[in-house]
Amino acid sequence: MKGAVLYGPRDVRFEERETPKIVKPTDAIIRIAAACVCGSDLWPYRGISPVAQPTPMGHEYCGIVEEAGSAVRSVKPGQFVIGSFFSSDNTCPHCQIGYQSSCQQHELVGGAQAPLLRVPLADGTLVATPDIPPDDMIPSLLTLSDVMGTGWFAADAAGVKPGKTVVVVGDGAVGLLGVLSARLMGAGRIIAMGRHEPRQKLAREFGATDIVTERGGEGVSRIKEMTEGIGADSVLECVGTQVSMMQAISSTRPGGHVGYVGVPHGVKLDGGELFFTHVHLHGGPAPVRRYLPELIGLVWNGKINPGKVFDLTLPLEQVAEGYRAMDERRAIKALLRPQ
């Protein structure tokens, strides 16, 4: 089969790869219905997180179970399933308290920008939908594999509560879906920070009440001005840079919460400075598996349409254009459909 392989900075090729097969009895093979390019894929694409060797790409996926290992009990061939970018047994102590991305047996699920994908620990990683979904629902279901689940975790980690003021730092797919998550959790005011008009429009559609275009110290000052000098109750950090993290912390009121989900690059926190903020920090790789049943229900019942973050759809073989479009900010998120 052919799939996406990253060779180095801005060098994505669609080429022959080994066809996945059952390796362990707990594995499943998925025929991909849709995959996509993630914002975090751009770090290695840009050379910021270098790859040591040609690397199969993609960690967001949904599709039909093609084959299940002999030990798999919760899903079966023919079912439509969604899984997390980390596999999990869903039974270890960390999974049991809802942190499946820290499962004692976790593995990164990679190589999803291809027609077929091997998913380890299928019983604890995959969740089946009630039936085979209509084609127009598939983009929204795909977001649950990462960006919607990550946006939801950011809001959850930030302690979003009904009626409270929320700030979202970052206007990529995760930040936009963080806005949607905050609205669903009942936030009274949602301030989205971003400069790009199409993203601002979608942020408002998802529930943002205000837009702030300033960044860094100017952005913090604007938030303080809008909140009568107090700061936000909850801030979602959805970028992963030093500027975005400090912008998030500095925009938060004493006693407030920051939920950080942007993959960090060069982020350093000063303990003395942090000590006097009285700000709660919580985040990391989103335990997407924890939220899958609830989020599938919201999509299935038409309560949310997070698939709107996909503003570019390409055949899988044109995956390199998907990377270019997102790198150049011509697209928020590129959807890939196998032919």
C-alpha positions in Angstrom: 0.0 0.0 0.0 1.0 3.7 -0.3 1.1 6.1 2.5 2.6 9.4 3.8 6.3 9.3 4.8 8.2 12.3 6.2 11.9 12.3 5.1 12.9 15.7 6.4 11.9 19.4 6.6 9.1 19.9 4.1 9.7 16.6 2.4 6.5 14.5 2.6 6.2 11.7 0.1 3.3 9.4 -0.8 5.0 6.1 -1.4 5.0 2.4 -0.9 4.9 1.3 2.7 4.5 -2.1 4.4 0.9 -3.1 4.7 -0.1 -3.3 8.4 -0.8 -6.8 9.8 -1.8 -8.2 13.1 1.3 -8.5 15.3 -0.2 -9.2 18.7 -3.6 -10.8 19.5 -4.7 -7.5 21.0 -4.3 -5.6 17.7 -6.8 -4.6 15.1 -6.4 -3.4 11.5 -8.6 -0.4 10.5 -9.5 0.5 6.9 -9.2 4.3 7.1 -12.4 6.2 6.1 -10.7 9.6 6.7 -7.4 10.9 8.1 -6.0 14.4 8.3 -2.9 16.5 8.9 -2.5 17.7 12.5 -1.0 20.9 13.7 1.5 18.9 15.7 2.6 17.2 12.4 3.9 20.6 11.4 6.7 20.6 14.1 8.6 17.8 12.4 7.5 19.0 8.9 9.2 22.3 9.6 12.3 20.7 11.1 11.7 22.0 14.6 11.4 18.4 15.8 13.7 16.6 13.4 13.1 13.0 12.3 16.0 10.6 12.4 14.8 8.5 9.6 11.9 8.3 7.1 8.8 8.3 9.3 5.2 7.2 8.4 2.9 10.0 9.4 -0.6 10.5 10.8 -2.2 9.9 14.1 -5.8 10.9 13.7 -8.1 8.2 12.3 -11.5 6.6 12.0 -12.7 3.8 9.8 -13.9 0.2 9.5 -12.4 -2.7 11.4 -10.9 -4.9 8.8 -9.4 -7.5 11.0 -9.2 -8.1 14.8 -6.7 -10.1 16.8 -7.8 -13.3 18.6 -7.9 -11.5 22.0 -10.0 -8.5 20.9 -13.5 -8.6 22.3 -14.9 -5.1 22.3 -14.9 -4.4 18.5 -15.3 -6.7 15.5 -14.8 -6.6 11.7 -17.3 -4.4 10.0 -17.8 -1.9 12.8 -17.0 1.8 12.3 -14.5 2.9 15.1 -12.6 5.9 16.4 -9.5 5.7 18.4 -7.0 7.9 20.2 -3.5 8.8 19.0 -2.2 6.8 22.1 -3.2 3.2 22.5 -4.3 2.2 26.0 -5.5 -1.0 27.7 -8.2 1.1 29.6 -7.7 -1.1 32.7 -4.4 0.1 34.3 -4.5 2.4 37.3 -3.9 5.5 35.1 -6.6 4.6 32.7 -9.0 3.9 35.5 -8.8 7.6 36.6 -9.2 8.8 33.0 -5.6 9.3 31.9 -5.4 6.8 29.1 -2.7 8.7 27.3 -0.4 7.8 30.3 -1.5 4.1 30.2 1.2 1.8 31.6 1.2 0.0 28.2 0.6 3.0 25.9 2.0 3.2 22.4 1.8 6.1 20.0 -0.5 5.1 17.2 1.2 6.4 14.0 1.0 5.9 10.3 -2.7 6.8 9.8 -2.2 8.8 6.6 -2.6 5.6 4.6 -5.4 3.3 3.6 -4.8 0.8 6.5 -3.7 1.2 10.1 -2.6 -1.2 12.8 -4.1 -0.2 16.2 -2.5 -1.8 19.3 -4.6 -2.6 22.4 -7.7 -2.4 20.3 -10.1 -3.3 23.2 -9.0 -0.3 25.2 -8.3 2.1 22.4 -11.1 1.9 19.9 -14.8 2.9 20.4 -17.4 1.8 17.9 -20.2 4.2 16.7 -23.8 3.0 17.0 -23.9 2.2 13.3 -22.0 3.0 10.1 -22.2 6.8 9.9 -23.4 8.8 6.9 -20.5 10.2 4.8 -21.1 13.8 5.9 -20.7 12.9 9.6 -17.3 11.3 9.1 -15.3 14.6 9.3 -16.8 15.4 12.7 -16.2 11.9 14.0 -12.6 12.1 12.8 -12.0 15.2 15.0 -12.8 13.1 18.0 -9.6 11.1 17.5 -7.6 14.1 18.5 -8.4 17.8 18.0 -12.0 17.8 19.5 -10.9 15.5 22.3 -7.8 17.7 22.9 -9.9 20.9 22.9 -12.3 19.3 25.3 -9.4 18.2 27.6 -8.0 21.8 27.5 -11.4 23.1 28.7 -11.8 20.4 31.3 -8.2 20.9 32.6 -8.8 24.7 32.7 -11.9 24.1 35.0 -14.4 25.8 32.7 -17.6 26.3 34.6 -21.0 27.8 33.7 -21.1 31.5 33.6 -17.3 32.0 33.9 -14.9 33.9 31.6 -12.7 31.8 29.4 -9.7 32.8 27.2 -8.5 30.5 24.4 -4.9 31.1 23.2 -4.4 29.8 19.7 -6.7 29.8 16.6 -5.7 26.4 15.1 -8.1 23.5 15.1 -7.5 22.6 18.7 -8.1 26.2 19.9 -11.2 26.6 17.8 -12.6 23.3 19.2 -11.6 24.5 22.7 -13.9 27.4 22.1 -16.7 25.0 21.1 -15.9 22.9 24.2 -16.1 25.9 26.5 -19.4 26.8 25.1 -20.8 23.3 25.7 -19.5 23.5 29.3 -21.5 26.7 29.8 -18.9 29.4 29.8 -20.5 32.9 30.0 -17.8 34.7 28.1 -15.3 33.2 25.7 -12.5 35.3 24.4 -10.7 33.8 21.4 -7.2 35.1 20.6 -6.3 35.1 16.9 -5.5 37.3 14.0 -6.9 35.4 11.0 -10.3 36.4 9.8 -11.6 33.0 8.6 -10.6 31.5 12.0 -12.2 34.4 13.8 -15.4 33.8 11.9 -15.4 30.1 12.9 -14.5 30.9 16.5 -17.6 33.1 16.7 -19.7 30.3 15.1 -18.4 27.9 17.7 -19.3 30.3 20.6 -16.7 33.0 21.0 -18.2 36.2 22.4 -15.0 38.3 21.8 -11.9 38.3 19.6 -8.5 39.6 20.7 -5.9 40.1 18.0 -3.0 41.2 20.2 -0.3 38.8 21.3 2.2 38.5 24.1 2.2 41.4 26.6 -0.2 43.4 24.5 -2.6 40.5 24.4 -2.4 40.1 28.2 -3.0 43.8 28.7 -6.1 43.6 26.5 -7.5 40.7 28.4 -6.9 42.5 31.7 -8.6 45.6 30.3 -11.6 43.5 29.2 -11.9 41.8 32.6 -11.6 45.0 34.8 -8.0 44.2 35.7 -8.9 40.7 37.1 -8.0 38.2 34.3 -9.9 35.1 33.1 -11.2 32.3 35.3 -10.0 29.7 32.8 -7.4 29.9 30.0 -6.8 27.2 27.3 -3.3 27.2 25.9 -3.4 25.5 22.5 -0.1 26.5 20.8 2.9 25.3 22.8 5.4 28.2 22.5 7.0 30.2 25.3 5.0 33.3 24.2 1.7 31.4 24.2 2.3 29.8 27.6 3.3 33.0 29.3 0.4 34.8 27.6 -2.0 32.1 29.0 -0.6 32.2 32.6 -0.5 36.0 32.7 -4.1 36.3 31.4 -5.4 34.1 34.3 -6.7 35.5 37.5 -5.3 34.4 40.9 -6.9 31.1 41.7 -7.7 30.6 38.0 -6.8 27.6 35.9 -4.7 27.1 32.7 -5.3 24.0 30.6 -2.3 23.5 28.4 -2.4 21.1 25.4 -0.1 22.7 22.9 2.9 20.4 22.3 5.6 22.4 24.0 8.7 23.6 22.1 11.2 25.7 24.0 8.8 26.4 26.9 10.5 27.2 30.2 8.8 28.4 33.4 10.4 30.5 36.1 9.4 28.9 39.5 9.7 32.2 41.4 7.6 34.0 38.9 5.0 31.2 38.8 4.9 31.0 42.6 3.2 34.4 43.0 0.6 33.9 40.3 -1.6 31.5 42.3 -2.5 29.9 39.0 -3.4 26.2 38.6 -1.6 24.5 35.7 -2.8 21.2 34.2 -2.5 19.6 30.8 -0.4 17.3 28.6 -1.3 14.8 25.9 -5.1 14.7 25.9 -6.6 11.4 27.3 -8.9 11.4 24.2 -10.2 7.9 25.0 -11.8 9.2 28.2 -14.1 11.5 26.2 -14.8 9.4 23.2 -18.2 7.9 24.3 -19.6 11.3 25.3 -18.3 13.1 22.2 -19.5 10.4 19.8 -22.9 10.8 21.3 -22.8 14.6 20.8 -21.8 14.2 17.1 -24.2 11.3 16.5 -27.2 13.2 17.8 -26.4 16.3 15.9 -25.5 18.4 18.9 -22.1 19.5 17.6 -20.4 19.7 14.2 -16.7 20.0 14.9 -15.8 18.8 11.4 -16.2 22.5 10.3 -12.5 22.9 11.2 -11.7 21.1 8.0 -11.5 23.7 5.3 -9.5 21.7 2.8 -10.3 18.2 1.5 -7.8 16.3 -0.5 -7.4 12.7 -1.8 -4.9 10.9 0.3 -2.4 10.8 -2.5 -2.2 14.6 -2.3 -1.1 14.6 1.4 1.9 16.8 0.7 -0.3 19.6 -0.5 -2.2 19.3 2.8 1.0 19.9 4.7 1.9 22.8 2.5 -1.5 24.4 2.9 -1.4 24.2 6.7 2.2 25.3 6.9 1.4 28.4 4.9 -1.8 28.9 6.9 -3.9 28.6 3.7 -5.9 26.0 5.6 -7.0 25.5 9.2 -7.0 21.7 8.8 -6.6 19.4 5.9 -8.9 16.3 5.6 -7.6 13.3 3.7 -9.8 10.8 2.0 -8.5 7.5 0.6 -9.7 6.8 -2.9 
